[in-house]
Amino acid sequence: MSILELSGVAKSFGGLRAVDGVHLSVVEGSITGLIGPNGSGKTTLFNLITGVQRPSAGTIRFAERDIQRLPTHRIAQLGLVRTYQKTTVFPLLTARENVQIGTFLRARAHFLAGLLHLPAERRERAALARDAAEILEFLGMGESADTPAHNLPYGMLRHLEIGIALAAGPRLLLLDEPAAGLNPEETQALMRTLQQIRDRGVTMLLVEHDMRLVMGICDRITVINQGVVIAEGAPGQVSRDPDVIRVYLGEDLEL
């Protein structure tokens, strides 16, 4: 069953057609890769899915609900959460505090309850704090929970960003170049983490230029070029597609 469905999605900026009639389906419980050259429309597509931008045409459905006109915070509350190419952590806050910020999206206590420190608000805050601690342990960051983010190594910062997103309780997690800047050992650790996240029931759609990562963990891959889908299928099928090979020859990527 598909958790995300894009049908005929397009986005124009003046005379430029950044995304042109894209059809995309993400099966629940899967890891789907979205790849393509720089400027092919991948980030624009992420912005359309998450409500940062509005499509010029087409429909976007998440969990069988039209979402293309919803604001970003409502889309996130429905369980569609994203990360960004550059780390977006709060550097002066600890790892624990960063992840706890992610849990606030799930908070249900009314503002007045928090202001008055009512029992329901205290219980919810304690539960969310436990969730944050569990996420840090899951990511192998339990011993660094009270370390300010600016003192963490880069690879751990990338994991922390994923932890903040997980704290929001996503059903579908959009990852924008999660391996950017990682060395081979860190990338291998990230691959294991993403597979474990999938095992926890979180579906993922990721944009990534590291083809070893994409081919190693994705169940299906969609290839976009100049705003148009040129191939989709299992990793082995996509890697042999002549159009995909032609598009990537200029970037010298080994598929």
C-alpha positions as CSV (number, residue, x, y, z in Angstrom):
1,M,0.0,0.0,0.0
2,S,1.3,3.4,-0.9
3,I,1.7,6.0,1.8
4,L,2.6,8.8,-0.6
5,E,1.2,9.4,-4.1
6,L,2.2,12.1,-6.5
7,S,0.1,12.4,-9.6
8,G,1.1,14.8,-12.5
9,V,2.9,17.2,-10.1
10,A,4.4,20.2,-11.7
11,K,6.0,23.4,-10.5
12,S,6.9,26.4,-12.6
13,F,9.1,29.4,-11.7
14,G,8.3,32.0,-14.3
15,G,9.1,30.3,-17.6
16,L,11.1,27.6,-16.0
17,R,9.4,24.2,-15.4
18,A,11.4,22.9,-12.4
19,V,9.1,19.8,-12.0
20,D,7.1,18.6,-14.9
21,G,4.3,16.1,-14.5
22,V,5.9,13.8,-11.9
23,H,4.2,10.6,-10.9
24,L,5.7,9.0,-7.8
25,S,4.6,6.3,-5.4
26,V,6.2,5.4,-2.0
27,V,5.1,2.1,-0.6
28,E,4.6,2.0,3.2
29,G,7.4,0.3,5.0
30,S,10.0,0.8,2.2
31,I,13.0,3.0,1.6
32,T,12.7,4.8,-1.8
33,G,15.5,6.7,-3.4
34,L,15.1,9.8,-5.5
35,I,18.2,10.5,-7.5
36,G,19.2,12.8,-10.4
37,P,21.8,15.3,-11.4
38,N,22.1,18.7,-9.6
39,G,19.3,21.0,-10.7
40,S,17.1,18.1,-11.7
41,G,14.2,19.1,-9.4
42,K,14.7,16.8,-6.4
43,T,14.8,19.5,-3.8
44,T,11.8,21.3,-5.4
45,L,9.9,18.0,-5.2
46,F,10.7,17.7,-1.5
47,N,9.5,21.3,-1.0
48,L,6.3,20.5,-2.8
49,I,5.7,17.4,-0.7
50,T,6.3,19.1,2.6
51,G,4.3,22.3,1.8
52,V,7.2,24.7,1.6
53,Q,6.0,25.4,-2.0
54,R,2.7,24.9,-3.8
55,P,2.5,22.8,-7.0
56,S,1.4,24.5,-10.2
57,A,-0.5,21.4,-11.1
58,G,-1.1,17.8,-9.9
59,T,-2.1,16.2,-6.6
60,I,-0.1,15.1,-3.6
61,R,-1.7,12.5,-1.3
62,F,-0.2,11.4,2.0
63,A,-2.0,8.5,3.9
64,E,-4.9,8.8,1.4
65,R,-5.3,12.6,2.1
66,D,-4.8,15.5,-0.2
67,I,-2.0,17.6,1.4
68,Q,-0.9,20.0,-1.3
69,R,-2.8,23.0,0.2
70,L,-1.9,22.3,3.9
71,P,0.7,24.4,5.7
72,T,4.0,22.8,6.6
73,H,3.2,22.3,10.3
74,R,0.0,20.5,9.6
75,I,1.7,18.2,7.2
76,A,4.4,17.4,9.8
77,Q,1.7,16.8,12.4
78,L,0.1,14.2,10.1
79,G,3.4,12.3,10.2
80,L,5.4,13.6,7.2
81,V,8.7,15.0,8.4
82,R,11.9,16.0,6.6
83,T,15.6,16.7,7.1
84,Y,17.7,19.1,5.1
85,Q,21.0,19.0,3.2
86,K,22.7,21.1,5.8
87,T,22.5,20.3,9.5
88,T,19.8,22.2,11.2
89,V,20.5,21.4,14.9
90,F,20.7,24.1,17.6
91,P,24.4,24.3,18.3
92,L,24.3,25.7,21.8
93,L,21.7,23.1,23.0
94,T,22.7,19.6,24.1
95,A,21.9,16.6,22.0
96,R,19.1,15.8,24.5
97,E,17.6,19.2,24.3
98,N,17.7,19.1,20.5
99,V,15.8,15.9,20.3
100,Q,13.3,17.1,23.0
101,I,12.5,20.0,20.7
102,G,11.5,17.5,18.0
103,T,9.0,15.9,20.5
104,F,7.1,19.2,20.9
105,L,5.3,18.5,17.6
106,R,3.5,15.6,19.3
107,A,2.6,17.6,22.5
108,R,-1.1,17.7,23.2
109,A,-1.3,19.7,26.4
110,H,-2.8,23.1,26.1
111,F,-0.7,26.2,26.4
112,L,-2.5,27.1,29.7
113,A,-1.7,23.7,31.1
114,G,2.0,24.3,30.5
115,L,1.8,27.8,32.0
116,L,0.2,26.5,35.1
117,H,2.3,23.3,35.3
118,L,-0.9,21.1,35.5
119,P,-0.4,17.4,36.2
120,A,-1.4,16.3,32.6
121,E,1.2,18.7,31.2
122,R,3.9,17.3,33.6
123,R,3.1,13.7,32.7
124,E,3.2,14.5,29.0
125,R,6.5,16.3,29.3
126,A,8.0,13.4,31.2
127,A,6.8,10.9,28.6
128,L,8.3,13.0,25.8
129,A,11.6,13.3,27.7
130,R,11.7,9.5,27.9
131,D,11.0,9.2,24.2
132,A,13.9,11.6,23.5
133,A,16.3,9.6,25.7
134,E,15.2,6.3,23.9
135,I,15.9,7.9,20.5
136,L,19.4,9.0,21.6
137,E,20.1,5.4,22.8
138,F,18.8,4.0,19.6
139,L,21.1,6.2,17.6
140,G,24.1,5.2,19.8
141,M,24.3,8.7,21.3
142,G,23.2,8.0,24.9
143,E,26.6,8.9,26.3
144,S,26.6,12.2,24.4
145,A,23.1,13.2,25.5
146,D,24.3,16.1,27.5
147,T,27.0,17.3,25.1
148,P,26.3,20.6,23.4
149,A,25.7,20.0,19.7
150,H,28.6,22.3,18.7
151,N,31.0,19.9,20.4
152,L,29.8,16.8,18.5
153,P,31.7,15.4,15.5
154,Y,30.1,15.9,12.1
155,G,28.9,12.4,11.7
156,M,27.1,12.4,15.0
157,L,25.5,15.8,14.1
158,R,24.0,14.1,11.0
159,H,22.6,11.4,13.3
160,L,21.3,14.0,15.7
161,E,19.4,15.7,12.9
162,I,17.7,12.4,12.1
163,G,17.0,12.0,15.8
164,I,15.2,15.3,15.9
165,A,13.0,14.2,13.0
166,L,12.3,10.8,14.6
167,A,11.2,12.6,17.8
168,A,8.3,14.1,15.8
169,G,6.9,10.6,15.3
170,P,7.0,10.4,11.5
171,R,5.2,7.8,9.4
172,L,7.2,9.0,6.4
173,L,10.6,10.5,6.8
174,L,12.1,12.6,3.9
175,L,15.9,12.7,4.0
176,D,17.7,15.3,1.9
177,E,21.3,14.1,1.3
178,P,21.8,12.4,4.7
179,A,25.3,11.2,3.8
180,A,26.6,14.6,2.6
181,G,30.1,15.2,4.1
182,L,30.4,11.7,5.7
183,N,33.4,9.5,5.3
184,P,33.0,5.9,4.1
185,E,32.9,4.5,7.7
186,E,30.3,7.1,8.8
187,T,28.3,6.3,5.6
188,Q,28.2,2.6,6.5
189,A,27.0,3.5,10.0
190,L,24.3,5.7,8.5
191,M,23.2,2.8,6.2
192,R,22.7,0.6,9.2
193,T,20.8,3.3,11.1
194,L,18.4,3.9,8.2
195,Q,17.7,0.2,7.9
196,Q,17.0,0.0,11.6
197,I,14.7,3.0,11.3
198,R,12.8,1.2,8.5
199,D,12.6,-1.9,10.8
200,R,10.9,0.4,13.4
201,G,8.1,1.0,10.9
202,V,9.1,4.3,9.5
203,T,8.9,4.7,5.7
204,M,11.6,6.7,4.0
205,L,12.1,8.7,0.8
206,L,15.6,10.0,0.4
207,V,17.6,12.2,-2.0
208,E,21.2,11.1,-2.1
209,H,24.2,11.4,-4.4
210,D,26.1,8.5,-2.8
211,M,25.2,5.7,-5.1
212,R,26.6,2.9,-2.9
213,L,24.2,4.0,-0.1
214,V,21.3,4.3,-2.5
215,M,21.9,1.0,-4.2
216,G,22.6,-0.7,-0.8
217,I,19.5,0.2,1.1
218,C,16.7,1.3,-1.3
219,D,13.9,-1.0,-2.2
220,R,13.0,1.2,-5.2
221,I,14.6,4.1,-7.0
222,T,13.0,6.9,-9.0
223,V,15.3,8.9,-11.3
224,I,14.5,12.5,-12.2
225,N,16.2,14.7,-14.8
226,Q,15.2,18.2,-15.8
227,G,12.0,17.8,-13.7
228,V,10.9,14.6,-15.5
229,V,11.0,11.0,-14.2
230,I,13.1,9.1,-16.6
231,A,13.3,5.7,-14.8
232,E,12.0,3.9,-11.8
233,G,12.3,0.4,-10.4
234,A,14.5,-1.9,-8.3
235,P,18.1,-0.8,-7.9
236,G,19.5,-3.4,-10.2
237,Q,16.9,-2.5,-12.9
238,V,17.6,1.2,-12.6
239,S,21.4,0.8,-12.6
240,R,21.1,-0.9,-16.1
241,D,18.8,1.6,-17.6
242,P,20.4,3.3,-20.6
243,D,18.8,6.7,-19.9
244,V,20.1,6.6,-16.3
245,I,23.6,5.7,-17.5
246,R,23.5,8.5,-20.0
247,V,22.3,11.1,-17.5
248,Y,25.0,10.2,-15.0
249,L,28.0,9.8,-17.3
250,G,28.7,13.5,-17.0
251,E,28.9,13.2,-13.2
252,D,31.2,10.2,-13.4
253,L,29.1,8.1,-10.9
254,E,29.3,4.4,-10.9
255,L,26.0,2.7,-10.9
